Amino acid sequence: MTLPIASVPNGTVTSAKGFSAGGVFAGIKTPGADKKDIGLLYSERPCAVAGTFSQNSIVSPTVTLDKQRVGIDKRVHAVVVNSGCANTAVGDQGMVDAKAMTELAAAHLGVSGEQTLVSSTGVIGVEIPMALMREFIPKINVTANGGGEFAKAILTTDKRTKEIAVSFDVDGVTHTVGGVSKGSGMIHPNMATMLAFTTTDANVDPAFLQATLSEAVKLSFNQIDVDGDQSTNDTVLLLANGAAGGTIISGGDEASEAFTTAVLKVCQHLAIEIARDGEGATKLIEVTVNGATTTDDALKASRSCAASLLVKTAVYGRDPNWGRIFMAVGKAQIPLDESKIDCFVNDIQIVAEGKAISYNVQSVVSALGGDEVRLRVDLNIGDGTGVAWGCDLTEEYVVFNSAYTT
Amino acid sequence: MTLPIASVPNGTVTSAKGFSAGGVFAGIKTPGADKKDIGLLYSERPCAVAGTFSQNSIVSPTVTLDKQRVGIDKRVHAVVVNSGCANTAVGDQGMVDAKAMTELAAAHLGVSGEQTLVSSTGVIGVEIPMALMREFIPKINVTANGGGEFAKAILTTDKRTKEIAVSFDVDGVTHTVGGVSKGSGMIHPNMATMLAFTTTDANVDPAFLQATLSEAVKLSFNQIDVDGDQSTNDTVLLLANGAAGGTIISGGDEASEAFTTAVLKVCQHLAIEIARDGEGATKLIEVTVNGATTTDDALKASRSCAASLLVKTAVYGRDPNWGRIFMAVGKAQIPLDESKIDCFVNDIQIVAEGKAISYNVQSVVSALGGDEVRLRVDLNIGDGTGVAWGCDLTEEYVVFNSAYTT
């Protein structure tokens, strides 16, 4: 039997028991209504922690430091995050400042610096304004209702916060998984960076926690695309503090299955919201590839399609140009048989057995005009399925990323 | 000693002895001043032939057919090319039509269909209008001055033809290498396809011919980027007819070295012209990566940088945003030491040992405003060097590829 997963109304990163958070405006970003630029996430109970990080050869020292402090034998109490400055490519000072940020947060919360993580997002090549950190980190008030403030504090030019929580019951004990993310916005002169912080009050075995997060990230954050560029600061963290009081979750049972599903649900929601909020985007594009030889092939092909500029511009222009979909699936270089491919826009079939079929053009153009467009490619040669999410490419993307000169 | 390579004034694909070509307007494309849409390239002497083709899992049957007809033991006399229709994703009819095109061209020229190659570029998912082929292929007049007509016949929405020839002398015998290419233009509903046809009157050993072309393509066409998408029809051919009357070129001597250099020169020119003519582009971007551990690392990193949307938009906006260059080089995931990286725009240094240095911002902004922008990244950890070429990303790219709805 599968345990049901429920949505938590107004769920956020502090919906799981024992987590509190807050945010403050320190002036790292330009001021604005209700803006915040330093956030703090805290659990009095020590948390098992899992993380996935940018694969870029150049990473922020915050990523390097977090990697050292995340592991099966590690426990953490807090994460401090600033937006507006990436603390990347600033030489040795970067690591000095990253550590100092964790010390400031730890002193404020009364925990150990070694058990505090740090993330930064914003301009590359500029040092963190440590005077602001020293002044404002101690002013952050962490509360059980502070998830929303934290969600605001990590944004750069995102148009909205991205938050969710879900829960499931095991033997009368409610377990919650919550999270926040940011990404896809750009400020001058800046680079999109993707951050996500997820929490749970489940009592999770650390190795199972990392395995669950890695699998969820593979099917969520690693399947989205806005512009093909990979940040130096990308980070996803999952903190588990066990505050729900349930028995240990370590795989192989119903509760573990529910936990895995809950984490995947949270990660996919946060990832999809990043794609939807892509710079200049007017719509979300969901690409499903079915019938591939393997799941990995299907994931690769769906992401190739969601990342193709020609697919993105065709969707923007409401052009049912399926030749571009073929091209984009084919450039993933997975095994396929062209004569077996079917294509659908929303649920309207436009290609059968590799060839155009007659369809109502107006229906397809209309489908492409919605806020969400679903493209489906059935390869019909196996059982592998994969889904990826992107957004359309508009003139606004170009304007946003080129119109600001230093 | 190295043999000097000379430019051939007004050089084209028929500059090499024994090659003739022509073009005709058949009405596959929409009409326009001086437009042509079927081209024919011919050599009475049989040619050794080398080719490189699209790696897309979905390819045009013209690519499949050419692959069968190109090889060390094969000889060819002609290439027929149409623009306006890609002959891709049309089911079994595609191969039937591709073969029929070669038969029509062969009958017209009095050669064997098996020794005739074919390329198509244009709309995907639409069958070749064979009635037009039957009517117009026999009307193509091939002449020794017809290289320019052929160059026009292969264009889609390219803004200009791309042609070149170079020559070198071996023991008083002049050897010429010429070529034409097309690419980077889009028409509705269409996909950029890259085609290049190169010729030489040198007497080249077929295995050496293929090795030379493969290496040249690696350093030219495989190092350019307009939008990250890979066509189903990409083809580069090199035909060698031996008409110069020189001794056989098969590697290991001065003449072979000159031949290799000449082919690389022709391929790089044709590739760079494609990047310069990228859809919506206002400038050419050349990215050089020096001091990588290996040549392959340098090639990979330079192309990653030339292909980055954030680098392309920064150059368009004249924004010396070197954080994006770092990000793009790093996402190639090659070995590097951040603290050793130097960056230059044209020859102005903007980053030293991984950190911003003070430079004259107005000079850099002015350099970014030119028609050609040179970015250079010195990794300073080895001897590997690589160069790649791209173009800036402008609103026009988006408009061009989205504003046409069916």
Interface residues (C-beta under 8 A of the other chain):
Chain A: Q55 N56 S57 I58 V59 A86 T88 A89 V90 G91 D92 V123 I124 G125 V126 H188 P189 N190 M191 A192 D227 G228 D229 Q230 S231 T232 A307 S308 L309 L310 T313 A314 Y316 G317 R318 D319 P320 N321 W322 G323 R324 F326 M327 A328 V329 G330 K331 A332 Q333 I334 P335 L336 E338 S339 V351 E353 G354 K355 A356 V361 V365 D392 L393 T394 E395 Y397 V398 V399 N401 S402 A403 Y404 T405 T406
Chain B: Q55 N56 S57 I58 V59 A86 T88 A89 V90 G91 D92 V123 I124 G125 V126 H188 P189 N190 M191 A192 D227 G228 D229 Q230 S231 T232 A307 S308 L309 L310 T313 A314 Y316 G317 R318 D319 P320 N321 W322 G323 R324 F326 M327 A328 V329 G330 K331 A332 Q333 I334 P335 L336 E338 S339 V351 E353 G354 K355 A356 V361 V365 D392 L393 T394 E395 Y397 V398 V399 N401 S402 A403 Y404 T405 T406
